[in-house]
Amino acid sequence: MISTPDTITPEIVAEHGLTPDEYETILAAMGRTPNLTELGIFSVMWSEHCSYKSSRIHLKTLPTEAPWVICGPGENAGIIDIGDDDAAIFKMESHNHPSFIEPYQGAATGVGGILRDVFTMGARPVANLNALRFGAPDHAKTRHLVAGVVHGIGGYGNCVGVPTVGGEVNFHPAYNGNILVNAMTVGVAKTDKIFYSAAAGIGNPVVYVGSKTGRDGIHGATMASAEFTDDSEEKRPTVQVGDPFTEKLLIEACLELMSSDAIVAIQDMGAAGLTSSSVEMASKGGVGLELNLDAVPCRETGMVPYEMMLSESQERMLMILKPGREAEAEAIFRKWELDFAVIGTVTETGRLVLKFEGQTAADIPLAPLADKAPLYDRPHVETPKRAPLGAVPESADLAADLVKLIGSADIASRRWVWEQYDHMVGADTVQRPGGDSAVVRVHGTRKGLAITTDCTPRYCFADPFEGGKQAVAEAYRNLSAVGATPLAITNCLNFGNPQRPEIMGQFVGCVSGMGAASKALDFPVVSGNVSLYNETNGVGILPTPAIGGVGLLKDYTSSATIAFKAAGEPIWLVGTRAEGHLGQSIWLREIHGREDGPPPPVDLDAERKAGEYVRKLISEGKATAVHDISDGGLLVTIAEMALAGGTGAALEALTTAEAFGEDQGLYVVTAPEDALSGAPVPVKRIGTTGGDAVTVGTTTVTLATLRDAYEGFFPTLMGRDS
Amino acid sequence: MKSAVIVFPGSNCDRDMAVALREVTGRAPAMVWHRETVLPDVDVIALPGGFSYGDYLRTGAISAQSPIMAAVKRAAEQGRFVLGVCNGFQVLTETGLLPGALMRNAGLDFVCRDVPLTVENTQTAFTSAYKAGETIHIPVAHHDGNYFADTDTLDRIEGEGRVVFRYAEDVNGAQRRIAGIVNETGNVLGMMPHPERAIEVAQGGTDGRRLFEGLVRAFVDA
């Protein structure tokens, strides 16, 4: 229980995660000592999670514009134009800390939160993806966390009826004490039916809909803005509990009301709940709000303003309605058996005034709450460049190494994961998980949205700038590999403690690399999220700027998949192959136990040209199968194509670096003999499909052996005790 | 052929079912909210998949008490066709229109994938477009598809040819690998696999389409 102290002591200020300087700013803004409720509101709004105080000045450098961008960062989600008056609305967000403490509910509410960010803008959610990072497979907690997170994502996503179509799962000891759960949702709306969050219209009613407010999740945003220690388990009560059934009703009720013109503005109650939604809506609209907290639907008796304002109870939304439209809106929410309450009005005061039991519980000027929010240019040092890798012994047996790689933690089949997600509900999933990008058609049209999430954290750790570039370039490549035109990205930037200059250096390096790639590839950032303080006992995670990419297929029936389609087809390598780059490769890690050298550099010009050419081959129907080269290099790419199609391949002899180097900007394509003549980028015939084995020069491995290794990793890991 | 899709709070395959019915029958089905008490004049009533009432209490248990279900029961007794898919199958067992129950999958995990099914009985309107003994592929997506009934009931429905779809491999621990059953009069079908997700090539297969085509044919022939 929260006690109500008579005075605000330095201890209370510290407990709210505010520095003495920040408290001084609050005193100046208020012109008096705040009461506890007011202090609580400042503390969550100025938390790292809500204010982006350490990251804002760097995020501003990212390219956010293009002719097809309807709405860039700053709203609940980003919006792009996909033609015919259709818009794609999407965002990615972290739920790392809660998922480590309580994996099922942490992951489930992560999915619920990002869904609300998208449907609050008027979009029907059409796809979910998840970028997940866990500790070492053999770490004592990993299996429990993987099981809990996957069950939580499935438990929520399956019930709300939004297909979970893709994502990533990686393992590394750097995440032993701090896993990453990044959830992405993509929705589709009509361009003239998009809803924003800026409150407007003096006297308009402020309406609360959805679930009741309870005491759960109080201080969740503050918790997410601090490092973990050994007693993090004690923070379990700060994790919210999700109810996907209510979320499903809320989606339908909101979309039903949105088909009318009753709504002026709408925002979900996410992190910091009623506080952030009311403050952000009023601030964006340049108005004030007066809320009558006695009218807030509460789940428990005796709740006080402090608790109501800081609760992170799930499945709630705040709306401003046009005057006189309350009854019509209420009827819709009652039909869906949801709470509906008029809890306030829009005012011209520029203040957030909270009334409770006839008293003023808080009275905060909104301008300083937003304008005086802390903004830090934290000291940062550039990550030292890695020494060149030097000579590495040739592989003793390429086939044996391939079997080891294809069954390794970061490459093996994720079937165990995605078969627990309903990836088909909606009946519009036309490329299921397991390929380069998922493809979900725009309902009732020939258009397809291609969606992917990408990041290679070991590259980012070795060289933040090149790693940031690579994350964006790989998303571009994965979209191009299915034939989609890459349009825009969202991101979820997961880093350690920004108060350490070397961590801040990783952040700055990754953001500038991302920006360079975004710009060069015409692939702007339209939304995103930053998650800092991802460390436990002073040990940070690998820098992980997860990228969510969205692209458009004008006709989903002319798309490519990774599977080899037939025997006897020529196999081509498309793109500029450099030296065969083994630094930071999976081969080096899995075979030699080394994570050394610089990551592969990304030539953005070559990347773009190769992507454009591959898309052309696909749209002209010349490519029968396409797969980009990433983790594990060329030979792993070939093996994945062979396993997906049930058709083997015979390749020319390869050096170790050619077989397993992770050079960027490359695709493997199958196409007829003359289909690639006159290519504007380097193309090289490297082999032929056929048989039931992958053969390289004179060494060979059967598909059966590869399949056992590829499909075996997850069931073996997760089945240990069952 | 005229059809209706019942919409419960938490149904999430209602639109998919409606699209499939429209594609195959050429007419959009009526969407009927669960609080209604009267059904429109239709030939086929579909109970869609999803998580009605969040699967709270037991899957299908709360929806079975919805006002519209009394009308669905009467319609079934009058011989109108009722198709329950996934959560719809669960609702049909909870109402007693079909015997048995759907328990949590034996592996305890949700399972979403294409599964091979053997068509065991082609004498029903639902299965008349399939060949007897044919293996078809239709996706499943469920957490509670583990069909259970006592041995006498199982022997009886097997003997009466009421097991119309059987998994060709173990999917969820269902007794005798039962995937879909009909009532005594053959006009009520409950099945865990989703035929409405296998209507077009783009979805990965079209084996579900023939279930709806069989129904349409029943009305053309009648």
Interface residues (C-beta under 8 A of the other chain):
Chain A: H151 G154 G155 N158 C159 V160 G161 D243 P244 F245 T246 K248 L249 W336 E337 W418 E419 Q420 Y421 D422 H423 M424 V425 G426 A427 T429 V430 R432 R441 Y556 T557
Chain B: P9 G10 N12 C13 R15 D16 V19 A20 G49 G50 F51 Y53 G54 D55 Y56 D109 F110 V111 C112 R113 P139 A141 H143 H194 E196 R197 I199 A202 Q203 G204
